[in-house]
Amino acid sequence: MTLVRHTLAIAIAIPIAIAGCDDTTGLEPLTGVETAVVLNSIDLSITVFPVDDPDAASAIGLAAAGSPVSLAARGNKVVVPLGFFPAAAVVDLTTGDVNMIPLPDNSGATGVAFLNDSIAYVANPNLGTVSVLNVSASTAGAEIEVGVFPQAVAVWGDTALVLNAELGLDFRPARQGVVSAIDASSNTVVGSIFLTGFNPAAAAYGPDGLLYIVNSGAFGDGNGSLSVVNPATLDEVEHHAGFGEFPGDIAFDDAGHAYVSSFAYGIAVWDAVGDSFINPPDDPLVADGHTISSGVGIDSDGRLYTLIPGDCIAPSVAVRLDATLAFDREIDVGVCPIAVTFTQVEEQ
């Protein structure tokens, strides 16, 4: 651990959460059954199962149309922005009911995070804005202008951190990424973080309290990277190149190892304490023979889930490794799984 990171880790002690690939830590303690929620992009569904009983999995349909690639969960609620269909699906995991909250036309809604039990922030990439949802009232508030092509959201205390990809009309990075900081009390942008990497797409908090942002880079250029942001000071404190072709998701274990997924190579493993690769993209972590991953997540027992997209025509699987990274099992999911998150569901 570098001196600057050690100092920052001591200073950061405010509740944090990340979604879209969405891990939640530091919010009010929840009780209930730890439950995995896998988003299946092509068949517009989620697969839901208790992590200790994956055979009890069930599927919940989301909508008749859309292109969802992100989700967030908090307690019994799941929010899924529906991409080209201008709405967010809100799922009650206890009843299976799905409610739609309309979003602005042509929003392209992608990226979501819960601020608390009722409020969630959804990014509208096509509009350069964020919508504030009240999932209890099923309403969307006024849009907040942020940067160009926002596509993921993280939460730190009462601040929403919006990852702007800064893409051009050709959907390639026009410039380096920018993070917009929104004060949730006023819903105004109060600061910006200028990243070194291109096309920030996903983020997760490390055990040190810093926000680790995966920069996908430009498709075909192999310039994926990792930005490390101090959410307290709104600064990029480190940047690491070498993450290869279009990394897309990230999850942390308690030891400070970051698991970064890519359709191109599977899973790279980064040691955030030693600032070095354990498994670089050219020597990835192989899960049950799979060298491709569309998303990753880690449950409270340290088990790693990697999503296998397959041909995105037939239903596929999530592969689970135990805390030692030994193969545990495959779990049947839907067509083209793209994101996984975990939540505590109260039994009824």
DOVEXGU-573589 format. One record per residue (C-alpha): residue number from 0; residue in one letter; x, y, z. Coordinates in nm, 2 decimals, decimal comma. Layout:
<pts>
<pt resi="NUM" resn="a" x="X" y="Y" z="Z"/>
...
</pts>
This chain:
<pts>
<pt resi="0" resn="m" x="0,00" y="0,00" z="0,00"/>
<pt resi="1" resn="t" x="0,14" y="0,34" z="-0,10"/>
<pt resi="2" resn="l" x="0,16" y="0,61" z="0,17"/>
<pt resi="3" resn="v" x="-0,10" y="0,83" z="0,00"/>
<pt resi="4" resn="r" x="-0,35" y="0,54" z="-0,01"/>
<pt resi="5" resn="h" x="-0,28" y="0,45" z="0,35"/>
<pt resi="6" resn="t" x="-0,35" y="0,81" z="0,46"/>
<pt resi="7" resn="l" x="-0,66" y="0,83" z="0,25"/>
<pt resi="8" resn="a" x="-0,79" y="0,49" z="0,38"/>
<pt resi="9" resn="i" x="-0,77" y="0,63" z="0,74"/>
<pt resi="10" resn="a" x="-0,95" y="0,95" z="0,63"/>
<pt resi="11" resn="i" x="-1,24" y="0,79" z="0,45"/>
<pt resi="12" resn="a" x="-1,52" y="0,67" z="0,69"/>
<pt resi="13" resn="i" x="-1,84" y="0,77" z="0,52"/>
<pt resi="14" resn="p" x="-2,10" y="0,51" z="0,39"/>
<pt resi="15" resn="i" x="-2,04" y="0,41" z="0,04"/>
<pt resi="16" resn="a" x="-2,22" y="0,22" z="-0,23"/>
<pt resi="17" resn="i" x="-2,18" y="0,13" z="-0,60"/>
<pt resi="18" resn="a" x="-2,42" y="0,01" z="-0,85"/>
<pt resi="19" resn="g" x="-2,44" y="-0,10" z="-1,21"/>
<pt resi="20" resn="c" x="-2,25" y="-0,37" z="-1,13"/>
<pt resi="21" resn="d" x="-2,35" y="-0,29" z="-0,81"/>
<pt resi="22" resn="d" x="-2,21" y="-0,37" z="-0,48"/>
<pt resi="23" resn="t" x="-2,34" y="-0,21" z="-0,17"/>
<pt resi="24" resn="t" x="-2,14" y="-0,15" z="0,15"/>
<pt resi="25" resn="g" x="-2,16" y="0,07" z="0,45"/>
<pt resi="26" resn="l" x="-2,53" y="0,15" z="0,43"/>
<pt resi="27" resn="e" x="-2,77" y="0,07" z="0,72"/>
<pt resi="28" resn="p" x="-2,73" y="-0,30" z="0,82"/>
<pt resi="29" resn="l" x="-2,98" y="-0,53" z="0,66"/>
<pt resi="30" resn="t" x="-3,11" y="-0,86" z="0,78"/>
<pt resi="31" resn="g" x="-3,26" y="-1,14" z="0,57"/>
<pt resi="32" resn="v" x="-3,15" y="-1,39" z="0,31"/>
<pt resi="33" resn="e" x="-2,85" y="-1,29" z="0,10"/>
<pt resi="34" resn="t" x="-2,98" y="-1,31" z="-0,25"/>
<pt resi="35" resn="a" x="-2,80" y="-1,29" z="-0,59"/>
<pt resi="36" resn="v" x="-2,97" y="-1,11" z="-0,88"/>
<pt resi="37" resn="v" x="-2,84" y="-1,17" z="-1,23"/>
<pt resi="38" resn="l" x="-2,96" y="-0,94" z="-1,52"/>
<pt resi="39" resn="n" x="-3,02" y="-1,13" z="-1,84"/>
<pt resi="40" resn="s" x="-3,00" y="-0,87" z="-2,12"/>
<pt resi="41" resn="i" x="-3,14" y="-1,04" z="-2,42"/>
<pt resi="42" resn="d" x="-3,45" y="-1,21" z="-2,26"/>
<pt resi="43" resn="l" x="-3,52" y="-0,90" z="-2,04"/>
<pt resi="44" resn="s" x="-3,53" y="-1,09" z="-1,72"/>
<pt resi="45" resn="i" x="-3,35" y="-1,13" z="-1,38"/>
<pt resi="46" resn="t" x="-3,25" y="-1,46" z="-1,23"/>
<pt resi="47" resn="v" x="-3,29" y="-1,45" z="-0,85"/>
<pt resi="48" resn="f" x="-3,16" y="-1,71" z="-0,60"/>
<pt resi="49" resn="p" x="-3,04" y="-1,73" z="-0,24"/>
<pt resi="50" resn="v" x="-2,66" y="-1,76" z="-0,25"/>
<pt resi="51" resn="d" x="-2,68" y="-2,06" z="-0,01"/>
<pt resi="52" resn="d" x="-2,94" y="-2,24" z="-0,23"/>
<pt resi="53" resn="p" x="-2,89" y="-2,16" z="-0,60"/>
<pt resi="54" resn="d" x="-3,11" y="-2,45" z="-0,70"/>
<pt resi="55" resn="a" x="-3,40" y="-2,24" z="-0,57"/>
<pt resi="56" resn="a" x="-3,35" y="-1,99" z="-0,86"/>
<pt resi="57" resn="s" x="-3,64" y="-1,82" z="-1,02"/>
<pt resi="58" resn="a" x="-3,68" y="-1,58" z="-1,32"/>
<pt resi="59" resn="i" x="-3,87" y="-1,26" z="-1,33"/>
<pt resi="60" resn="g" x="-3,95" y="-1,09" z="-1,66"/>
<pt resi="61" resn="l" x="-3,89" y="-0,72" z="-1,68"/>
<pt resi="62" resn="a" x="-4,05" y="-0,57" z="-1,99"/>
<pt resi="63" resn="a" x="-4,15" y="-0,64" z="-2,35"/>
<pt resi="64" resn="a" x="-3,88" y="-0,42" z="-2,49"/>
<pt resi="65" resn="g" x="-3,55" y="-0,27" z="-2,39"/>
<pt resi="66" resn="s" x="-3,17" y="-0,32" z="-2,38"/>
<pt resi="67" resn="p" x="-3,08" y="-0,34" z="-2,01"/>
<pt resi="68" resn="v" x="-2,71" y="-0,38" z="-1,90"/>
<pt resi="69" resn="s" x="-2,71" y="-0,25" z="-1,54"/>
<pt resi="70" resn="l" x="-2,90" y="-0,30" z="-1,22"/>
<pt resi="71" resn="a" x="-2,90" y="-0,20" z="-0,85"/>
<pt resi="72" resn="a" x="-3,05" y="-0,37" z="-0,55"/>
<pt resi="73" resn="r" x="-3,14" y="-0,25" z="-0,21"/>
<pt resi="74" resn="g" x="-3,33" y="-0,47" z="0,03"/>
<pt resi="75" resn="n" x="-3,63" y="-0,62" z="-0,15"/>
<pt resi="76" resn="k" x="-3,61" y="-0,37" z="-0,44"/>
<pt resi="77" resn="v" x="-3,42" y="-0,40" z="-0,77"/>
<pt resi="78" resn="v" x="-3,40" y="-0,12" z="-1,03"/>
<pt resi="79" resn="v" x="-3,31" y="-0,20" z="-1,39"/>
<pt resi="80" resn="p" x="-3,28" y="0,09" z="-1,64"/>
<pt resi="81" resn="l" x="-3,41" y="-0,04" z="-1,98"/>
<pt resi="82" resn="g" x="-3,17" y="0,12" z="-2,23"/>
<pt resi="83" resn="f" x="-3,35" y="0,22" z="-2,55"/>
<pt resi="84" resn="f" x="-3,69" y="0,18" z="-2,38"/>
<pt resi="85" resn="p" x="-3,73" y="0,50" z="-2,18"/>
<pt resi="86" resn="a" x="-3,82" y="0,35" z="-1,84"/>
<pt resi="87" resn="a" x="-3,67" y="0,18" z="-1,54"/>
<pt resi="88" resn="a" x="-3,82" y="-0,14" z="-1,41"/>
<pt resi="89" resn="v" x="-3,86" y="-0,17" z="-1,03"/>
<pt resi="90" resn="v" x="-3,89" y="-0,52" z="-0,91"/>
<pt resi="91" resn="d" x="-4,02" y="-0,63" z="-0,57"/>
<pt resi="92" resn="l" x="-3,83" y="-0,95" z="-0,49"/>
<pt resi="93" resn="t" x="-4,08" y="-1,06" z="-0,23"/>
<pt resi="94" resn="t" x="-4,38" y="-1,05" z="-0,46"/>
<pt resi="95" resn="g" x="-4,22" y="-1,07" z="-0,81"/>
<pt resi="96" resn="d" x="-4,42" y="-0,76" z="-0,90"/>
<pt resi="97" resn="v" x="-4,27" y="-0,52" z="-1,16"/>
<pt resi="98" resn="n" x="-4,35" y="-0,15" z="-1,18"/>
<pt resi="99" resn="m" x="-4,24" y="0,09" z="-1,45"/>
<pt resi="100" resn="i" x="-4,11" y="0,44" z="-1,39"/>
<pt resi="101" resn="p" x="-4,11" y="0,65" z="-1,71"/>
<pt resi="102" resn="l" x="-3,78" y="0,82" z="-1,81"/>
<pt resi="103" resn="p" x="-3,72" y="1,10" z="-2,06"/>
<pt resi="104" resn="d" x="-3,76" y="1,00" z="-2,43"/>
<pt resi="105" resn="n" x="-3,43" y="0,88" z="-2,59"/>
<pt resi="106" resn="s" x="-3,27" y="0,85" z="-2,25"/>
<pt resi="107" resn="g" x="-3,08" y="0,53" z="-2,33"/>
<pt resi="108" resn="a" x="-3,10" y="0,47" z="-1,96"/>
<pt resi="109" resn="t" x="-2,79" y="0,28" z="-1,84"/>
<pt resi="110" resn="g" x="-2,63" y="0,29" z="-1,49"/>
<pt resi="111" resn="v" x="-2,81" y="0,31" z="-1,16"/>
<pt resi="112" resn="a" x="-2,73" y="0,33" z="-0,78"/>
<pt resi="113" resn="f" x="-2,94" y="0,36" z="-0,47"/>
<pt resi="114" resn="l" x="-2,89" y="0,65" z="-0,24"/>
<pt resi="115" resn="n" x="-3,12" y="0,51" z="0,03"/>
<pt resi="116" resn="d" x="-3,42" y="0,28" z="0,05"/>
<pt resi="117" resn="s" x="-3,64" y="0,51" z="-0,16"/>
<pt resi="118" resn="i" x="-3,41" y="0,71" z="-0,39"/>
<pt resi="119" resn="a" x="-3,21" y="0,59" z="-0,69"/>
<pt resi="120" resn="y" x="-3,01" y="0,78" z="-0,95"/>
<pt resi="121" resn="v" x="-3,03" y="0,66" z="-1,31"/>
<pt resi="122" resn="a" x="-2,80" y="0,78" z="-1,59"/>
<pt resi="123" resn="n" x="-2,93" y="0,89" z="-1,93"/>
<pt resi="124" resn="p" x="-2,64" y="0,85" z="-2,17"/>
<pt resi="125" resn="n" x="-2,81" y="0,99" z="-2,48"/>
<pt resi="126" resn="l" x="-2,91" y="1,31" z="-2,29"/>
<pt resi="127" resn="g" x="-2,61" y="1,38" z="-2,07"/>
<pt resi="128" resn="t" x="-2,83" y="1,38" z="-1,76"/>
<pt resi="129" resn="v" x="-2,93" y="1,19" z="-1,45"/>
<pt resi="130" resn="s" x="-3,28" y="1,12" z="-1,33"/>
<pt resi="131" resn="v" x="-3,36" y="1,09" z="-0,97"/>
<pt resi="132" resn="l" x="-3,62" y="0,81" z="-0,90"/>
<pt resi="133" resn="n" x="-3,84" y="0,77" z="-0,59"/>
<pt resi="134" resn="v" x="-3,90" y="0,39" z="-0,61"/>
<pt resi="135" resn="s" x="-4,15" y="0,41" z="-0,33"/>
<pt resi="136" resn="a" x="-4,37" y="0,67" z="-0,51"/>
<pt resi="137" resn="s" x="-4,28" y="0,54" z="-0,86"/>
<pt resi="138" resn="t" x="-4,18" y="0,89" z="-0,98"/>
<pt resi="139" resn="a" x="-3,89" y="1,05" z="-1,16"/>
<pt resi="140" resn="g" x="-3,78" y="1,40" z="-1,07"/>
<pt resi="141" resn="a" x="-3,62" y="1,66" z="-1,29"/>
<pt resi="142" resn="e" x="-3,31" y="1,57" z="-1,48"/>
<pt resi="143" resn="i" x="-2,97" y="1,68" z="-1,36"/>
<pt resi="144" resn="e" x="-2,72" y="1,78" z="-1,63"/>
<pt resi="145" resn="v" x="-2,38" y="1,61" z="-1,60"/>
<pt resi="146" resn="g" x="-2,12" y="1,52" z="-1,86"/>
<pt resi="147" resn="v" x="-2,12" y="1,35" z="-2,20"/>
<pt resi="148" resn="f" x="-2,26" y="1,00" z="-2,21"/>
<pt resi="149" resn="p" x="-2,30" y="0,91" z="-1,84"/>
<pt resi="150" resn="q" x="-2,32" y="0,53" z="-1,81"/>
<pt resi="151" resn="a" x="-2,26" y="0,43" z="-1,44"/>
<pt resi="152" resn="v" x="-2,33" y="0,57" z="-1,10"/>
<pt resi="153" resn="a" x="-2,17" y="0,52" z="-0,76"/>
<pt resi="154" resn="v" x="-2,28" y="0,67" z="-0,42"/>
<pt resi="155" resn="w" x="-2,06" y="0,80" z="-0,14"/>
<pt resi="156" resn="g" x="-2,25" y="0,92" z="0,16"/>
<pt resi="157" resn="d" x="-2,49" y="1,19" z="0,02"/>
<pt resi="158" resn="t" x="-2,30" y="1,23" z="-0,30"/>
<pt resi="159" resn="a" x="-2,38" y="1,06" z="-0,63"/>
<pt resi="160" resn="l" x="-2,07" y="1,00" z="-0,85"/>
<pt resi="161" resn="v" x="-2,16" y="0,98" z="-1,22"/>
<pt resi="162" resn="l" x="-1,92" y="0,82" z="-1,47"/>
<pt resi="163" resn="n" x="-1,93" y="1,01" z="-1,79"/>
<pt resi="164" resn="a" x="-1,77" y="0,82" z="-2,08"/>
<pt resi="165" resn="e" x="-1,73" y="1,13" z="-2,30"/>
<pt resi="166" resn="l" x="-1,80" y="0,94" z="-2,62"/>
<pt resi="167" resn="g" x="-1,82" y="1,10" z="-2,96"/>
<pt resi="168" resn="l" x="-2,09" y="1,04" z="-3,22"/>
<pt resi="169" resn="d" x="-1,90" y="0,73" z="-3,34"/>
<pt resi="170" resn="f" x="-1,93" y="0,59" z="-2,98"/>
<pt resi="171" resn="r" x="-1,55" y="0,60" z="-2,94"/>
<pt resi="172" resn="p" x="-1,39" y="0,81" z="-2,66"/>
<pt resi="173" resn="a" x="-1,36" y="1,17" z="-2,77"/>
<pt resi="174" resn="r" x="-1,16" y="1,26" z="-2,46"/>
<pt resi="175" resn="q" x="-1,07" y="1,12" z="-2,12"/>
<pt resi="176" resn="g" x="-1,35" y="1,03" z="-1,88"/>
<pt resi="177" resn="v" x="-1,50" y="1,27" z="-1,63"/>
<pt resi="178" resn="v" x="-1,68" y="1,19" z="-1,30"/>
<pt resi="179" resn="s" x="-1,96" y="1,44" z="-1,20"/>
<pt resi="180" resn="a" x="-2,03" y="1,47" z="-0,82"/>
<pt resi="181" resn="i" x="-2,39" y="1,54" z="-0,73"/>
<pt resi="182" resn="d" x="-2,49" y="1,67" z="-0,39"/>
<pt resi="183" resn="a" x="-2,80" y="1,47" z="-0,31"/>
<pt resi="184" resn="s" x="-2,94" y="1,74" z="-0,08"/>
<pt resi="185" resn="s" x="-2,97" y="1,99" z="-0,36"/>
<pt resi="186" resn="n" x="-2,93" y="1,76" z="-0,67"/>
<pt resi="187" resn="t" x="-2,67" y="1,99" z="-0,82"/>
<pt resi="188" resn="v" x="-2,33" y="1,91" z="-0,96"/>
<pt resi="189" resn="v" x="-2,07" y="2,03" z="-0,70"/>
<pt resi="190" resn="g" x="-1,75" y="1,90" z="-0,86"/>
<pt resi="191" resn="s" x="-1,58" y="1,70" z="-1,13"/>
<pt resi="192" resn="i" x="-1,30" y="1,45" z="-1,14"/>
<pt resi="193" resn="f" x="-1,10" y="1,44" z="-1,45"/>
<pt resi="194" resn="l" x="-0,97" y="1,09" z="-1,52"/>
<pt resi="195" resn="t" x="-0,66" y="0,97" z="-1,71"/>
<pt resi="196" resn="g" x="-0,84" y="0,68" z="-1,86"/>
<pt resi="197" resn="f" x="-1,09" y="0,66" z="-2,14"/>
<pt resi="198" resn="n" x="-1,45" y="0,55" z="-2,13"/>
<pt resi="199" resn="p" x="-1,52" y="0,49" z="-1,76"/>
<pt resi="200" resn="a" x="-1,77" y="0,21" z="-1,74"/>
<pt resi="201" resn="a" x="-1,79" y="0,05" z="-1,40"/>
<pt resi="202" resn="a" x="-1,66" y="0,10" z="-1,04"/>
<pt resi="203" resn="a" x="-1,63" y="-0,06" z="-0,70"/>
<pt resi="204" resn="y" x="-1,51" y="0,05" z="-0,37"/>
<pt resi="205" resn="g" x="-1,20" y="-0,12" z="-0,23"/>
<pt resi="206" resn="p" x="-1,14" y="-0,21" z="0,13"/>
<pt resi="207" resn="d" x="-0,94" y="0,11" z="0,15"/>
<pt resi="208" resn="g" x="-1,25" y="0,32" z="0,09"/>
<pt resi="209" resn="l" x="-1,12" y="0,44" z="-0,25"/>
<pt resi="210" resn="l" x="-1,33" y="0,41" z="-0,57"/>
<pt resi="211" resn="y" x="-1,17" y="0,20" z="-0,84"/>
<pt resi="212" resn="i" x="-1,30" y="0,28" z="-1,18"/>
<pt resi="213" resn="v" x="-1,27" y="0,05" z="-1,48"/>
<pt resi="214" resn="n" x="-1,20" y="0,25" z="-1,80"/>
<pt resi="215" resn="s" x="-1,30" y="0,03" z="-2,10"/>
<pt resi="216" resn="g" x="-1,10" y="0,24" z="-2,35"/>
<pt resi="217" resn="a" x="-1,17" y="0,23" z="-2,72"/>
<pt resi="218" resn="f" x="-1,30" y="-0,09" z="-2,87"/>
<pt resi="219" resn="g" x="-1,02" y="-0,27" z="-3,05"/>
<pt resi="220" resn="d" x="-0,74" y="-0,05" z="-2,91"/>
<pt resi="221" resn="g" x="-0,66" y="-0,27" z="-2,60"/>
<pt resi="222" resn="n" x="-0,62" y="0,04" z="-2,38"/>
<pt resi="223" resn="g" x="-0,83" y="-0,05" z="-2,08"/>
<pt resi="224" resn="s" x="-0,71" y="0,09" z="-1,75"/>
<pt resi="225" resn="l" x="-0,80" y="0,15" z="-1,38"/>
<pt resi="226" resn="s" x="-0,85" y="0,48" z="-1,22"/>
<pt resi="227" resn="v" x="-0,83" y="0,52" z="-0,84"/>
<pt resi="228" resn="v" x="-1,04" y="0,80" z="-0,70"/>
<pt resi="229" resn="n" x="-1,06" y="0,95" z="-0,35"/>
<pt resi="230" resn="p" x="-1,43" y="1,03" z="-0,31"/>
<pt resi="231" resn="a" x="-1,37" y="1,27" z="-0,02"/>
<pt resi="232" resn="t" x="-1,14" y="1,50" z="-0,21"/>
<pt resi="233" resn="l" x="-1,28" y="1,43" z="-0,56"/>
<pt resi="234" resn="d" x="-0,94" y="1,35" z="-0,70"/>
<pt resi="235" resn="e" x="-0,79" y="1,08" z="-0,91"/>
<pt resi="236" resn="v" x="-0,50" y="0,96" z="-0,70"/>
<pt resi="237" resn="e" x="-0,37" y="0,68" z="-0,91"/>
<pt resi="238" resn="h" x="-0,40" y="0,54" z="-1,27"/>
<pt resi="239" resn="h" x="-0,29" y="0,20" z="-1,39"/>
<pt resi="240" resn="a" x="-0,27" y="0,09" z="-1,75"/>
<pt resi="241" resn="g" x="-0,25" y="-0,26" z="-1,89"/>
<pt resi="242" resn="f" x="-0,61" y="-0,38" z="-1,85"/>
<pt resi="243" resn="g" x="-0,63" y="-0,48" z="-2,22"/>
<pt resi="244" resn="e" x="-0,92" y="-0,50" z="-2,45"/>
<pt resi="245" resn="f" x="-1,24" y="-0,34" z="-2,32"/>
<pt resi="246" resn="p" x="-1,27" y="-0,44" z="-1,96"/>
<pt resi="247" resn="g" x="-1,63" y="-0,39" z="-1,83"/>
<pt resi="248" resn="d" x="-1,69" y="-0,48" z="-1,47"/>
<pt resi="249" resn="i" x="-1,51" y="-0,50" z="-1,13"/>
<pt resi="250" resn="a" x="-1,56" y="-0,66" z="-0,79"/>
<pt resi="251" resn="f" x="-1,35" y="-0,66" z="-0,48"/>
<pt resi="252" resn="d" x="-1,27" y="-0,93" z="-0,22"/>
<pt resi="253" resn="d" x="-1,18" y="-0,85" z="0,14"/>
<pt resi="254" resn="a" x="-0,81" y="-0,89" z="0,07"/>
<pt resi="255" resn="g" x="-0,81" y="-0,60" z="-0,17"/>
<pt resi="256" resn="h" x="-0,80" y="-0,81" z="-0,48"/>
<pt resi="257" resn="a" x="-1,00" y="-0,66" z="-0,77"/>
<pt resi="258" resn="y" x="-1,15" y="-0,89" z="-1,03"/>
<pt resi="259" resn="v" x="-1,20" y="-0,72" z="-1,36"/>
<pt resi="260" resn="s" x="-1,40" y="-0,89" z="-1,63"/>
<pt resi="261" resn="s" x="-1,37" y="-0,87" z="-2,01"/>
<pt resi="262" resn="f" x="-1,54" y="-1,04" z="-2,30"/>
<pt resi="263" resn="a" x="-1,20" y="-1,05" z="-2,46"/>
<pt resi="264" resn="y" x="-0,99" y="-1,23" z="-2,19"/>
<pt resi="265" resn="g" x="-1,21" y="-1,33" z="-1,90"/>
<pt resi="266" resn="i" x="-1,09" y="-1,21" z="-1,56"/>
<pt resi="267" resn="a" x="-0,79" y="-1,01" z="-1,47"/>
<pt resi="268" resn="v" x="-0,70" y="-0,99" z="-1,10"/>
<pt resi="269" resn="w" x="-0,54" y="-0,68" z="-0,96"/>
<pt resi="270" resn="d" x="-0,38" y="-0,65" z="-0,61"/>
<pt resi="271" resn="a" x="-0,48" y="-0,30" z="-0,49"/>
<pt resi="272" resn="v" x="-0,25" y="-0,32" z="-0,19"/>
<pt resi="273" resn="g" x="0,06" y="-0,40" z="-0,39"/>
<pt resi="274" resn="d" x="-0,04" y="-0,21" z="-0,71"/>
<pt resi="275" resn="s" x="0,03" y="-0,50" z="-0,93"/>
<pt resi="276" resn="f" x="-0,14" y="-0,78" z="-1,13"/>
<pt resi="277" resn="i" x="-0,19" y="-1,12" z="-0,98"/>
<pt resi="278" resn="n" x="-0,35" y="-1,23" z="-1,31"/>
<pt resi="279" resn="p" x="-0,29" y="-0,99" z="-1,60"/>
<pt resi="280" resn="p" x="-0,51" y="-1,00" z="-1,91"/>
<pt resi="281" resn="d" x="-0,25" y="-1,23" z="-2,09"/>
<pt resi="282" resn="d" x="-0,26" y="-1,47" z="-1,80"/>
<pt resi="283" resn="p" x="-0,62" y="-1,44" z="-1,68"/>
<pt resi="284" resn="l" x="-0,80" y="-1,63" z="-1,40"/>
<pt resi="285" resn="v" x="-0,98" y="-1,92" z="-1,58"/>
<pt resi="286" resn="a" x="-1,31" y="-2,02" z="-1,42"/>
<pt resi="287" resn="d" x="-1,41" y="-2,38" z="-1,52"/>
<pt resi="288" resn="g" x="-1,23" y="-2,34" z="-1,85"/>
<pt resi="289" resn="h" x="-1,40" y="-2,02" z="-1,95"/>
<pt resi="290" resn="t" x="-1,19" y="-1,73" z="-2,08"/>
<pt resi="291" resn="i" x="-1,47" y="-1,49" z="-2,13"/>
<pt resi="292" resn="s" x="-1,67" y="-1,30" z="-1,87"/>
<pt resi="293" resn="s" x="-1,95" y="-1,05" z="-1,91"/>
<pt resi="294" resn="g" x="-1,97" y="-0,96" z="-1,54"/>
<pt resi="295" resn="v" x="-1,84" y="-1,04" z="-1,19"/>
<pt resi="296" resn="g" x="-1,96" y="-1,02" z="-0,83"/>
<pt resi="297" resn="i" x="-1,85" y="-1,15" z="-0,49"/>
<pt resi="298" resn="d" x="-2,09" y="-1,25" z="-0,21"/>
<pt resi="299" resn="s" x="-2,04" y="-1,20" z="0,16"/>
<pt resi="300" resn="d" x="-1,87" y="-1,54" z="0,19"/>
<pt resi="301" resn="g" x="-1,61" y="-1,44" z="-0,06"/>
<pt resi="302" resn="r" x="-1,74" y="-1,66" z="-0,34"/>
<pt resi="303" resn="l" x="-1,67" y="-1,52" z="-0,69"/>
<pt resi="304" resn="y" x="-1,94" y="-1,53" z="-0,96"/>
<pt resi="305" resn="t" x="-1,85" y="-1,48" z="-1,32"/>
<pt resi="306" resn="l" x="-2,12" y="-1,45" z="-1,59"/>
<pt resi="307" resn="i" x="-2,07" y="-1,65" z="-1,91"/>
<pt resi="308" resn="p" x="-2,26" y="-1,48" z="-2,19"/>
<pt resi="309" resn="g" x="-2,25" y="-1,78" z="-2,43"/>
<pt resi="310" resn="d" x="-2,39" y="-1,72" z="-2,77"/>
<pt resi="311" resn="c" x="-2,65" y="-1,48" z="-2,64"/>
<pt resi="312" resn="i" x="-2,92" y="-1,69" z="-2,81"/>
<pt resi="313" resn="a" x="-2,96" y="-1,97" z="-2,55"/>
<pt resi="314" resn="p" x="-2,98" y="-1,95" z="-2,17"/>
<pt resi="315" resn="s" x="-2,63" y="-1,96" z="-2,02"/>
<pt resi="316" resn="v" x="-2,47" y="-2,00" z="-1,67"/>
<pt resi="317" resn="a" x="-2,29" y="-1,82" z="-1,39"/>
<pt resi="318" resn="v" x="-1,98" y="-2,00" z="-1,27"/>
<pt resi="319" resn="r" x="-1,91" y="-1,97" z="-0,90"/>
<pt resi="320" resn="l" x="-1,57" y="-2,02" z="-0,74"/>
<pt resi="321" resn="d" x="-1,52" y="-2,06" z="-0,37"/>
<pt resi="322" resn="a" x="-1,32" y="-1,82" z="-0,15"/>
<pt resi="323" resn="t" x="-1,00" y="-2,01" z="-0,25"/>
<pt resi="324" resn="l" x="-1,10" y="-1,96" z="-0,62"/>
<pt resi="325" resn="a" x="-1,16" y="-2,33" z="-0,66"/>
<pt resi="326" resn="f" x="-1,46" y="-2,43" z="-0,88"/>
<pt resi="327" resn="d" x="-1,78" y="-2,46" z="-0,68"/>
<pt resi="328" resn="r" x="-2,06" y="-2,49" z="-0,92"/>
<pt resi="329" resn="e" x="-2,25" y="-2,36" z="-1,23"/>
<pt resi="330" resn="i" x="-2,58" y="-2,18" z="-1,19"/>
<pt resi="331" resn="d" x="-2,84" y="-2,17" z="-1,47"/>
<pt resi="332" resn="v" x="-2,93" y="-1,82" z="-1,57"/>
<pt resi="333" resn="g" x="-3,10" y="-1,65" z="-1,87"/>
<pt resi="334" resn="v" x="-3,00" y="-1,54" z="-2,21"/>
<pt resi="335" resn="c" x="-2,69" y="-1,31" z="-2,22"/>
<pt resi="336" resn="p" x="-2,62" y="-1,25" z="-1,85"/>
<pt resi="337" resn="i" x="-2,46" y="-0,91" z="-1,82"/>
<pt resi="338" resn="a" x="-2,45" y="-0,80" z="-1,45"/>
<pt resi="339" resn="v" x="-2,49" y="-0,95" z="-1,10"/>
<pt resi="340" resn="t" x="-2,55" y="-0,79" z="-0,76"/>
<pt resi="341" resn="f" x="-2,64" y="-0,90" z="-0,41"/>
<pt resi="342" resn="t" x="-2,89" y="-0,79" z="-0,16"/>
<pt resi="343" resn="q" x="-3,06" y="-0,90" z="0,17"/>
<pt resi="344" resn="v" x="-3,42" y="-1,00" z="0,11"/>
<pt resi="345" resn="e" x="-3,66" y="-1,00" z="0,40"/>
<pt resi="346" resn="e" x="-3,86" y="-1,32" z="0,42"/>
<pt resi="347" resn="q" x="-4,24" y="-1,27" z="0,42"/>
</pts>
